[in-house]
Amino acid sequence: MNKILKLSAIAFLASSTSLMAQSKSFEGVSLGLSVSAIGAEVSGSGTTGNASSTTNQTSGSIGKVAEIAAIDASYGYAIGTNGLISIGASYTPGKAKAGSGTYTDGNSVGAQNGKLAVELKDPYTIYIAPTYVISKDAALYAKIGYSHVDLNVSATDAAALSKKPSDLDGITYAIGSKIMLNPNLYLGVEASITDYDSISATKSVETTSNITADVKVVQGTVAIGYKF
């Protein structure tokens, strides 16, 4: 009986050590480069008051898909037998246009057509990612983070924007997987959505137009990285 108990204890310890080794494969500092297909959509409405005190209301959306590269740095803490918590940040040195949309303003001298362009620049995200380690070479994770992006909105008609929206803050939600190709090199795949705060802008000529919109960014990401 004592031999059986000893063998059971040895087997349990060996199993626990093996499972802890799984988490250890993903523990530590990681640095990665990623390429993303990013879709940005801006949807909203505008209200225009003209010289006759009437009001025109318009609505619509603009969007565009682009490819961008980003840098990601994180640190993973092993917890339990097959759990991991990663804390990190990603940064995209560049910009992507959400697109441009046409609009028409009614005023006392007739309709005025123009275009509204939206550009997103230098986005970054600070995140936490609870991770489930399937094996010593594979893991799945969920991610939530705070995101920030510089925003530039411009109108292409004669009426310059008298009030431009400020930079955007939002929340990013993501799911992904990471596979260790060798003890240090890994491949990652991720899908995410970022829901930014609403934006507002005002432009004036003979009319005053108030524009409000919501901004959402969807990304599909493939990353290659190194775990130190």
Secondary structure by P-SEA (a helix, b strand, c coil): caaaaaaaaaaaaaaaaaaaaaaaaaccccccccccbbbbbbbbbbbbbccccbbbbbbbcccccccccccccbbbbbccccbbbbbbbbbbccccccbbbbbccccccccccbbbbbbbcbbbbbbbbbbbbcccccccccccbbbbbbbbbbbccccccccccccccccccccccccccccccccccccbbbbbcbbbbbbbccbbbbbbbbbbbbbbbbbbbccc
